[in-house]
Amino acid sequence: MSSSAIAPALVLVCVSLLAGGAARADSFRKGPYLQSLNGQGTVVMWESDDAQAGRVIVHPSIGPDLVIDEDKPVHMHEVRISGLQPGKRYAYRVQTGGHEQGGEFATAPPPGEAFSFVVFGDTRSNAGAHKNVVERVRREVPDFILATGDMVNEGTSAQDWQTFFDVERDLLHDNALYPAIGNHDREPRPARTVENYRKYFAVPDDSPDPERYYAFTYSNARFLVLDSNLYSFALTDQTAWIERELTQAVQDARIRHIFVVMHHPPFSTSIHGGNGELREMWTPLFEKYRVEAVFSGHDHTYEHCTHNGVQYLVSGGGGAPLYPKDPRADKIDAAASRYFERTYNFLRVQVVGDFVEVAAVRDDGTLIESWGWGRMPEPVARKAAPAASSHATAGASAALAATNVAGGGKQATAGCSVAVGRSSDGRVAQGAVGAAIVALFVVLSRRRRSFAG
């Protein structure tokens, strides 16, 4: 075996032993980590070495603690916290086996309040690279995290799942994770089951096949998390469910944005390329119901594509071996592609009213590109637009046109789409609009950054 092949394996073993050893020493094999966040609470999960009955204690800044005791000893713990105030931050502690760990979480805000989330995926294979991305994401302080799949290399491997939770341990203490199922997260053929995935995650069970695909609402946005694996997406139950969900979303006046998360990209110019069957079956629905962005992984790159008014973002640079651009990419994929970079990365998405800003960030914290769409809040639009025009480039993505959604009666906001200029080395200088949006976001979300009173 070459030295280049040995190094990643050593990194994987070292990270696993260091983090895993610490977990076993204090009875927390995995976690605690957060799931299914909403305006009234969240789910706290952890795995203990032995079957134990644990306790979760939630601390508001004023008033008595909320104490929840488990009624029986178990290895895999799943405790629902409810009855909290929306848009507030809480500290929590988990006690099990004579040991204690905890973190913080913020309940989902009422519709219309500003929020942010982070997207990344394909974290399998290289724990060192995965850890670099996670440590950078921890600095973002998002409201929640979307995983685009392939969290592990082999869905049946207990050690692969242990490594995943070891690396993301500190991040998931304080951030709810919403995962999409990747092809590597499944058990292999012929079973193709997802039992470990179901064991370790407690996502909303609001679909015909609970937890495999699901939806949730956060502030003024609706999120559909889909199972795009080959054996799955042609099933009529998922496709019919998608259309029902999208129909309801466009008819709900509180929902201003619709986002989709799934592992396989409909458009990509890397090794796997865009999935033609997904393009045939699902992208027409995304276009019809004005889905604004589709987040995927599978190709281990960063890529930004657009097609018929929908943004398609590939963020598969979470730790798996990076893929190059395919010089023989399908013409449909090549036509949709706006920017490609072979790099470890994540996406930072900020939503302020009707405006959405996406920033693609490398694992060293440098900006790949940043752009936005929708109607900016009026004070920001007045102050930032003149300065931003000097930074915009001919490569700016097309604005989302104002349109009435058929049957929904909801007006899509008139577009302001801003790109930032790329320097000669491919790096990006952020424009004034992005800086102004970030400043406004901090002000609007400050209530969730302080503890509940």
C-alpha positions in Angstrom: 0.0 0.0 0.0 1.4 3.4 -0.9 2.0 6.1 1.7 -0.7 8.3 0.1 -3.2 5.4 0.7 -2.1 4.9 4.3 -2.4 8.5 5.4 -6.2 8.8 5.1 -6.7 5.5 6.9 -4.5 6.6 9.7 -6.4 9.8 10.0 -9.7 7.9 10.1 -8.4 5.5 12.8 -6.9 8.3 15.0 -10.1 10.5 14.8 -12.3 7.5 15.6 -10.1 6.3 18.5 -9.8 9.7 20.1 -13.4 10.8 19.8 -14.8 7.3 20.3 -12.6 6.6 23.3 -13.9 9.8 25.0 -17.5 8.9 24.3 -17.1 5.4 25.8 -15.4 6.7 28.9 -18.4 8.8 29.9 -21.2 6.4 28.9 -22.2 8.5 25.8 -21.3 6.3 22.8 -23.1 8.8 20.5 -24.4 12.3 21.2 -26.4 13.8 22.6 -27.6 15.3 19.4 -30.6 17.2 18.1 -33.4 16.1 15.7 -36.8 17.3 14.4 -36.6 20.9 15.6 -39.8 23.0 15.7 -41.4 26.0 17.4 -42.3 24.1 20.5 -39.2 21.9 21.0 -36.9 19.3 19.6 -35.9 15.6 20.0 -32.7 14.8 21.9 -31.0 11.5 21.0 -28.0 9.7 22.3 -26.6 6.1 22.5 -25.3 4.7 25.7 -22.9 1.8 26.2 -25.4 0.0 28.5 -29.2 0.0 28.7 -30.0 2.9 31.0 -32.8 5.2 31.8 -31.7 8.8 31.2 -32.9 12.3 32.0 -33.1 15.5 29.9 -33.1 18.8 31.7 -34.0 22.0 29.8 -33.0 25.4 31.2 -34.8 28.6 30.4 -33.1 31.8 31.6 -36.1 32.5 33.8 -38.4 30.0 35.5 -38.1 26.4 36.5 -36.3 23.7 34.6 -38.1 21.3 32.4 -37.2 17.8 33.5 -38.0 14.7 31.4 -37.2 11.2 32.7 -37.2 8.1 30.5 -39.5 5.4 31.8 -37.3 2.4 30.9 -33.6 1.5 30.3 -32.6 1.5 26.6 -29.4 1.7 24.5 -30.7 4.2 21.9 -32.4 7.1 23.5 -35.0 9.4 21.9 -36.6 12.1 24.1 -39.1 14.6 22.8 -39.0 18.0 24.3 -42.2 20.1 23.9 -44.1 23.0 25.4 -41.4 25.6 24.8 -41.7 29.1 23.3 -41.0 29.6 19.6 -37.9 31.6 18.5 -36.1 31.2 21.8 -32.7 29.7 22.8 -32.5 27.1 25.5 -29.6 25.2 27.2 -30.1 21.5 28.0 -28.3 18.7 29.8 -28.5 14.9 29.4 -27.8 12.7 32.4 -27.2 9.0 31.9 -25.1 6.4 33.7 -23.8 8.9 36.2 -22.4 11.2 33.5 -23.7 14.4 32.0 -23.4 16.2 28.7 -25.4 18.9 27.0 -25.6 21.9 24.7 -28.0 24.5 23.3 -30.8 24.8 20.8 -33.1 27.5 19.5 -36.7 26.7 18.8 -38.0 27.5 15.3 -39.3 31.1 15.0 -42.7 32.3 13.9 -43.3 32.6 10.2 -41.4 35.5 8.6 -38.5 35.8 11.0 -35.0 35.6 9.5 -33.1 32.4 9.7 -30.1 30.6 8.3 -29.1 27.0 7.6 -26.0 25.1 6.4 -25.9 22.4 3.7 -23.2 19.8 3.1 -22.9 16.1 2.5 -20.8 13.1 1.3 -18.9 13.1 4.6 -17.8 9.5 4.2 -14.3 8.0 3.7 -11.9 10.7 5.1 -12.6 11.6 8.7 -9.8 14.3 8.6 -11.4 16.2 5.7 -14.8 15.7 7.3 -13.6 17.2 10.6 -12.2 20.2 8.8 -15.5 21.0 7.2 -17.4 20.4 10.5 -15.0 22.8 12.4 -15.6 25.5 9.9 -19.4 24.9 9.9 -19.4 25.3 13.7 -18.3 28.9 13.3 -21.4 29.7 11.3 -24.0 29.2 14.2 -26.8 28.1 11.9 -30.3 27.4 13.0 -30.1 23.9 11.6 -28.2 21.7 9.2 -29.2 19.8 6.0 -27.2 16.7 5.0 -27.2 15.8 1.4 -26.6 12.1 2.0 -23.7 9.5 2.0 -23.0 10.3 5.6 -21.1 7.0 5.9 -19.2 4.7 3.5 -21.2 1.6 4.3 -24.7 1.7 5.9 -24.3 -1.6 7.6 -21.0 -0.7 9.3 -21.4 0.2 13.0 -17.9 1.7 12.9 -18.7 4.0 10.0 -21.7 5.4 11.8 -19.6 5.7 15.0 -17.0 7.7 13.1 -19.6 10.0 11.7 -21.1 10.8 15.1 -17.6 11.1 16.6 -16.6 13.7 14.0 -19.9 15.6 14.2 -20.2 15.2 18.0 -19.7 18.9 19.1 -21.6 20.3 16.1 -24.7 18.2 16.7 -24.7 19.0 20.4 -26.1 22.4 19.4 -27.5 22.0 15.9 -30.5 19.9 14.6 -29.6 17.7 11.7 -32.0 16.9 8.8 -30.5 14.1 6.7 -31.3 12.8 3.3 -30.5 9.2 2.5 -27.6 8.6 0.2 -26.8 5.4 -1.7 -23.9 4.6 0.7 -26.2 5.1 3.8 -28.3 2.1 2.7 -27.6 -1.6 3.5 -26.3 -3.3 0.4 -28.2 -5.4 -2.1 -30.4 -7.3 -2.1 -32.0 -5.9 1.0 -31.4 -2.2 0.3 -32.9 -1.3 3.7 -32.1 1.7 5.8 -32.4 0.3 9.3 -29.3 2.0 10.7 -30.5 5.3 9.3 -33.9 4.8 10.9 -32.2 3.8 14.2 -30.0 6.9 14.5 -32.3 9.6 13.2 -35.7 10.8 14.4 -37.0 12.9 11.4 -40.6 13.8 10.9 -42.7 10.8 10.0 -45.3 12.6 7.8 -45.0 10.5 4.6 -46.3 7.2 3.4 -42.9 5.7 4.2 -42.1 7.3 7.5 -38.6 8.8 7.9 -37.3 7.7 4.5 -38.6 10.9 3.0 -40.3 13.7 4.9 -41.1 17.5 5.1 -40.8 20.2 7.7 -41.6 24.0 8.0 -39.2 26.5 9.4 -40.2 30.2 9.6 -41.6 31.0 6.2 -40.0 28.1 4.3 -41.1 24.5 3.5 -38.5 21.8 3.1 -38.9 18.5 1.3 -36.3 15.9 2.0 -36.5 13.1 -0.6 -35.1 9.6 -1.1 -33.6 9.9 -4.6 -32.0 6.4 -4.7 -32.6 4.4 -7.9 -35.0 1.9 -6.3 -37.0 4.7 -4.7 -37.8 7.7 -6.8 -39.9 6.0 -9.4 -42.3 4.8 -6.8 -45.7 6.5 -7.2 -46.2 7.0 -3.5 -43.2 9.4 -3.3 -43.9 11.3 -6.5 -47.6 11.7 -5.6 -46.6 12.8 -2.1 -44.2 15.4 -3.5 -47.0 16.9 -5.6 -49.4 17.0 -2.7 -46.8 18.7 -0.5 -45.9 21.2 -3.1 -49.5 22.0 -3.8 -50.2 22.6 -0.1 -47.1 24.8 0.2 -48.0 27.1 -2.7 -51.5 27.5 -1.3 -50.2 28.4 2.2 -49.8 32.2 2.4 -47.3 31.8 5.2 -44.9 29.8 3.0 -42.7 32.1 0.9 -39.9 29.7 0.0 -39.8 26.0 -1.0 -36.5 24.0 -0.8 -35.8 20.4 -1.8 -33.0 18.2 -0.4 -32.0 14.9 -2.0 -28.8 13.0 -2.6 -28.6 12.6 -6.3 -28.4 15.8 -8.4 -30.6 16.3 -11.5 -27.8 18.4 -13.0 -24.1 17.9 -12.6 -21.0 18.0 -14.8 -18.8 15.8 -12.6 -18.2 12.0 -12.7 -21.8 10.8 -11.9 -23.5 13.6 -13.8 -27.1 14.7 -13.6 -29.7 12.0 -13.2 -31.9 11.9 -16.3 -34.7 10.0 -14.6 -34.9 12.5 -11.9 -35.0 15.3 -14.5 -37.8 13.5 -16.2 -39.9 12.7 -13.2 -39.3 15.4 -10.5 -37.9 18.6 -12.0 -41.1 19.4 -13.9 -42.8 19.4 -10.5 -40.1 21.7 -9.0 -40.7 24.1 -11.9 -44.4 24.0 -11.8 -44.6 24.7 -8.1 -41.7 27.2 -8.0 -39.2 25.3 -5.9 -36.4 27.9 -5.5 -33.4 25.6 -4.8 -32.6 21.9 -4.8 -29.6 20.8 -2.7 -27.8 17.6 -3.6 -24.6 15.7 -3.2 -23.4 12.4 -4.8 -20.8 14.1 -6.9 -18.0 15.1 -4.5 -17.7 18.7 -5.7 -19.3 22.1 -5.5 -21.4 23.0 -8.4 -24.1 25.7 -9.1 -26.6 25.0 -11.8 -29.8 26.6 -12.9 -32.6 25.3 -15.1 -35.9 26.8 -15.9 -35.8 29.2 -12.9 -34.7 26.6 -10.3 -31.3 26.7 -8.6 -29.6 23.3 -8.3 -26.7 23.2 -5.9 -24.3 20.2 -5.5 -22.5 20.2 -2.1 -20.9 16.8 -1.9 -17.5 18.0 -0.6 -17.9 16.9 3.1 -15.1 14.4 3.3 -15.4 11.9 0.5 -12.7 11.8 -2.3 -13.1 14.8 -4.5 -14.2 14.4 -8.1 -13.0 16.3 -11.2 -15.2 17.9 -13.8 -16.2 15.5 -16.6 -14.9 16.9 -20.0 -17.6 14.7 -21.7 -20.5 15.9 -19.5 -24.0 15.7 -20.9 -25.0 18.8 -22.9 -28.0 19.3 -20.7 -25.8 19.4 -17.6 -23.2 21.6 -19.3 -25.9 24.1 -20.3 -27.2 24.3 -16.7 -23.8 24.7 -15.1 -22.9 28.1 -13.8 -19.9 27.4 -11.6 -17.9 24.3 -10.7 -15.0 23.7 -8.3 -13.4 20.6 -7.0 -13.1 21.4 -3.3 -14.3 20.5 0.1 -17.2 22.9 0.9 -20.5 23.7 2.5 -23.3 26.1 1.7 -24.5 28.9 4.0 -28.1 29.9 3.2 -29.7 33.0 4.8 -33.4 33.8 4.5 -34.7 37.3 5.3 -38.3 37.7 4.4 -38.7 37.1 0.7 -34.9 37.3 0.0 -32.6 34.3 0.0 -28.8 34.6 -0.1 -26.6 31.5 -0.8 -22.8 31.5 -0.1 -20.7 28.6 -1.1 -17.7 28.3 1.3 -14.5 26.2 1.1 -13.4 24.2 4.2 -10.7 26.9 4.9 -13.4 29.5 5.2 -12.8 31.3 1.9 -15.8 32.2 -0.3 -16.3 30.4 -3.5 -19.3 32.5 -4.7 -22.3 34.2 -3.3 -25.6 35.3 -4.8 -29.2 36.0 -3.9 -32.7 36.2 -5.3 -36.1 37.5 -4.3 -37.2 40.9 -2.9 -34.6 42.3 -0.5 -35.8 44.1 2.6 -36.4 47.7 1.7 -33.7 49.3 3.9 -31.0 46.9 2.5 -32.2 47.3 -1.1 -31.9 51.1 -0.9 -28.5 51.2 0.8 -26.8 48.2 -0.9 -27.9 48.2 -4.6 -25.7 51.0 -6.0 -22.5 49.6 -4.5 -23.4 46.1 -5.4 -23.7 46.9 -9.1 -20.0 47.4 -9.4 -19.4 43.9 -8.1 -22.0 42.1 -10.3 -20.7 40.1 -13.2 -22.1 38.9 -16.5 -22.2 35.5 -15.0 -24.9 36.5 -12.5 -27.6 33.9 -12.2 -30.9 34.9 -13.7 -33.4 36.6 -11.4 -36.5 34.6 -10.5 -39.3 36.2 -12.5 -42.4 37.5 -10.7 -45.2 35.1 -11.4 -48.4 33.7 -10.1 -48.2 30.0 -9.2 -50.9 28.1 -11.0 -53.6 27.0 -8.7 -51.7 28.3 -5.6 -52.6 32.0 -5.8 -49.3 33.0 -4.3 -47.1 35.6 -5.9 -43.4 34.8 -6.3 -41.4 37.8 -5.4 -39.8 39.9 -8.1 -36.2 39.0 -8.5 -33.1 40.6 -7.3 -30.3 38.3 -8.3 -26.8 39.3 -7.2 -23.5 37.6 -8.0 -20.1 38.5 -6.8 -16.9 38.9 -8.9 -14.3 36.2 -9.1 -10.6 37.2 -8.9 -8.0 35.8 -11.3 -7.2 32.9 -8.9 -10.9 31.8 -8.8 -11.6 33.2 -5.4 -14.4 35.6 -4.7 -14.7 39.1 -3.3 -18.0 39.5 -1.6 -20.3 42.3 -2.8 -21.9 45.0 -0.7 -25.4 43.4 -0.9 -24.1 40.2 0.8 -22.5 42.2 3.6 -25.7 44.2 4.1 -27.8 41.1 4.2 -25.5 39.5 6.8 -25.7 42.6 9.0 -29.5 42.7 8.7 -29.8 39.0 9.4 -27.8 39.4 12.7 -30.2 42.1 13.9 -33.3 40.2 13.0 -32.2 36.9 14.5 -30.7 38.3 17.7 -33.7 37.2 19.7 -32.9 33.5 19.0 -29.2 34.0 19.9 -30.1 35.0 23.5 -31.5 32.5 26.0 -35.3 32.3 26.5 -36.8 34.4 29.3 
